[in-house]
Amino acid sequence: MTLKMRSAGFSAEDELEGKQPHPIPLEDCLDLHTFSPRDVASLTEEYLLCCRDAGFSEVRIIHGRGSGIQRRTVRAVLSRLPFVKSFYDAPPQRGGWGATIVHLQLADELPSPDPEGEG
């Protein structure tokens, strides 16, 4: 499955010039190294929504080690998404603190709305 995301390095100028959004394969791992830092927050949110809808319960986000700016950006997004169950540094063999493991609450695990409007 491939995801075409407008937020992934795709500007209004690109659209005016007739360029197409960058296709991103939908997998259980997202490597942010190829994306502009300005796109990281929106890309992360949109990608995880698509992963959740596709049935992924775990996704690894590779943000790199560097100065930690990308890691902080990713984790700020994760902390506000209601369908993110948990997240933590990847084990050393999967990237260590250069990657974050995210556990997603799948759509069928979400609480169903109360038909009576209570609670």
ChimeraX attribute file (.defattr): number of C-alpha atoms within 10 A of each C-alpha:
attribute: neighborCount
match mode: 1-to-1
recipient: residues
	/A:1	8
	/A:2	10
	/A:3	15
	/A:4	14
	/A:5	17
	/A:6	19
	/A:7	19
	/A:8	23
	/A:9	17
	/A:10	16
	/A:11	13
	/A:12	10
	/A:13	9
	/A:14	13
	/A:15	12
	/A:16	8
	/A:17	9
	/A:18	9
	/A:19	12
	/A:20	12
	/A:21	17
	/A:22	15
	/A:23	13
	/A:24	14
	/A:25	13
	/A:26	17
	/A:27	16
	/A:28	15
	/A:29	17
	/A:30	19
	/A:31	12
	/A:32	20
	/A:33	12
	/A:34	8
	/A:35	13
	/A:36	13
	/A:37	14
	/A:38	12
	/A:39	15
	/A:40	21
	/A:41	17
	/A:42	15
	/A:43	22
	/A:44	20
	/A:45	16
	/A:46	16
	/A:47	21
	/A:48	26
	/A:49	19
	/A:50	14
	/A:51	20
	/A:52	21
	/A:53	15
	/A:54	14
	/A:55	14
	/A:56	18
	/A:57	17
	/A:58	21
	/A:59	20
	/A:60	21
	/A:61	23
	/A:62	23
	/A:63	23
	/A:64	19
	/A:65	14
	/A:66	9
	/A:67	8
	/A:68	13
	/A:69	13
	/A:70	21
	/A:71	21
	/A:72	12
	/A:73	15
	/A:74	23
	/A:75	17
	/A:76	12
	/A:77	15
	/A:78	20
	/A:79	13
	/A:80	10
	/A:81	13
	/A:82	10
	/A:83	18
	/A:84	20
	/A:85	15
	/A:86	13
	/A:87	17
	/A:88	14
	/A:89	17
	/A:90	18
	/A:91	13
	/A:92	10
	/A:93	6
	/A:94	14
	/A:95	18
	/A:96	16
	/A:97	18
	/A:98	19
	/A:99	25
	/A:100	24
	/A:101	22
	/A:102	23
	/A:103	19
	/A:104	24
	/A:105	19
	/A:106	19
	/A:107	14
	/A:108	10
	/A:109	9
	/A:110	10
	/A:111	7
	/A:112	8
	/A:113	9
	/A:114	8
	/A:115	6
	/A:116	6
	/A:117	6
	/A:118	6
	/A:119	5
